[in-house]
């Protein structure tokens, strides 16, 4: 929503903002104005605009507002509250706010003995400090992003190495398994051949048993990783 100012503070607010902008620009920095989306405000289309200072490559936003005070309404004769029990109205005291990095902010308020106009040096110093905070955060974020990228790379490489090692182990154990199977097959074939001879005597080279033994030996040789 748009900031609410009392009639007495409208001119003062404009002059104060103008003074701050000129002071910042005199130090070599720029004011940027950005047109945002259109919003409905009090039944009127309003194009939202916001501005910020461009300082040392950083965007420093600011906000001037008039602080509100809570007003408690008295009940009517029938005990009801006309327009609600509580409402808020401008207090007459201005506040200048500059958000900075890490969700904190600098804030200066009208006081009884010292108005915002008397705090301009502090405000300008705070604006520059806010720019420094954004720059430090951006540098820290970049360093952290690089560190996280390296950590992800190390994790990926470690996982890749682990998978390769697992594949080598699986391949080795597979070869050992095939080697043992080949030895068992050969032992079985030797026993089978002896059993055939013992039962039926010598067999012909082109017989069915001879062909089967030849095929089985070839299978064992192909299975054996040492062959």
N, C-alpha and C positions, 0 to 999 in steps of 0.2 A: 504494500500500500504506500501511497505517497506520504511523506512526513507532514505532520500537522504543526503549524505555527500560529501563535496568537497574532492578532493584528499588529500589536505593538512590536513584535519581534521580526516581522517579515523583512522590513528594510534593513534592520540590523543584521539579520542572517545573510542577506545578499552581500552586504558590505564586508562582512567577516569572511565569507567564502572568497570574495574577490581579492581581499588582502592576502589570504593564504595562497591562492593560486599564483598571484603575482610574485610573492616572496619565493615560492618554489621555482617558478620560471626564471627569476633573476639569478638563480643558482645554476642555470643551464639545463634544467630538466623540463619535460613537456607534459602538458595536460592532454589526455586522449579522451574523446567522447565517442561512445559506442551506442548505436541505436539497436534496441532489443525488440522483443515481440510486442504485439499490441494486446493490451488487457482491457477488460471492462471495469471501470472504476466509477462508482456513483452513477450508473446508467449511461456513462459516456465512454466511448472508445479512447483509450489513452495509449500512445506509443511510449513504451518504457525506454528511457535513456539513462545510461550510467556513465560515470567518468572515473578516471584513475590517473595517477601520476606515473609516468614512465621514468624510473630512476635506476641507473646502472643496469639497464636491461631487465628490470623487474617491474611488475605491475603492483602499485600501491593504491589500494582503494581507500576511500574515506567517506564519512557520513556525518552530516550535521543534523541534529534533531533538537526539538524542544521537549524536554522531559515532561511526562504527564503526571498528574497527581490524582489520587483517588478521592472521589466525592461521594459521601454517603447521603442519600436522600431521606427526608423525613416522610413518614407515612401520612397519607391523607386522613381525613376525619373518619373514614370507614375502615381504616387500617390497611389500605392497599398502598402500593408504591407505584407512582405514575412514572412509567419509563424504566422501571427496575429499581432495585435497592441501591446499586452502586453504578457509578459512571466515572469516566476519566476525562479530564480537561487539561489543556496546556498549563504548565506551572509558571511560565515566564523565564525559566532557567534553561539555557542552551547547553548542549553537550556535543563535543567533537570527538568522533571515534575513528581510529585507524586500526583495522585488523592486521595482524602480523602472522608469521608462521606458527605452526604447531597449535592452531586454534586459540591463540591468545590475542589480546588487543591492547592498544594504548587508548586511554580515554581521559579527556579533560572537561571539567564542568565549571559552570558559573558558581562562584562562591559568594558569600556575603561581602567579603572585603576585596575579592579579586575576580574580575570578569574574564571571559575568554580572551578578550582583546589584550589583556595584560599578560597572557600566557603564550603569546605567539612564538617567542623563542623556544619554549618547551615543545610546542606543537611541531615546529619545523624540525627540531632535533628528533622528535619521536617519529616523524615521517621518514627521515633518513635511516633511523634505526630499524624501522619496519622493512625498508628496502634491503638492508643488510641481513635481516633475519630470513627474508625470502631467498636471498642469494646463498646464504649458508645452508639453508634447507635444500635448495636445488642441487648444490654441490654434494651435500651429504647423501641425497637421494640417488644421485648419479653414481657415487662411489658404492653405495649399497647395492644398486642394480647390477653394477659390474661384478661385485663380489658374489651376489646371488647367482648371476649367470655362470660364473666360474665354478661355483659349488654344484649347480645343476649339471655342468659339463663333467665335473669329476664324478658325480653320482652316475651319470650316464655311461661314462667310460668304465667305471668300476662294475656296473651291471653288465656291460658288454663283455668285459673280461671274465666275469663270473660265468656268463652263459657259454662263452667259448671254452672255458675250462671244464664246464659241465658236459659239453659236447665231446671234448677230447676224452674225458673219463668214460662217458657212455660208449664212445667208439672203441676204446681200449677193452672195456668189459665185454662188449659185443664180440670183439676178436677172440678174447679168451674163451668166451662161451662157444663160438664156432670151432675153435681149435679143439676144445674138449669133445664137442659133438663129433668132429671128424675122427678123433681117436676112437671114440666109442663105436662109431659106424664101422671102422676098419676091424676093430676087435670082433664086433658082431659078425661081419662078413666072413672073417676067418673061421669063426666057430660054425657059422652056417654052412660054409663050404665043407668043413670036416664032417659035419653031421650028414650032409648029402652023400659024401663018399662012403661014409661008414654004413649008411643004409642001402645005397644003390650002387656003390662002386664008382669007378671013374665015369665022368660024364663027357659027352662030346663037346668040342669047342663051339659049335654052332647051335647047341641046345638052348632051350628056354632058360635054364638055370645059369648057363654060361653068359647069356646076354644080360640077364638080370644082374649078375655079379659085376659085370663090366660097367653097366650103367650106375650101380650103387658106388663103385670105386671112383668113377668120374665125379659123381656128386660130392663125395667126401673130399676129393682133391680140390674141387671148386670152392668148397666150404672152408677148407683149411687156409688161414691167413698166412701161414708160413710156406705154403706151397708155391 
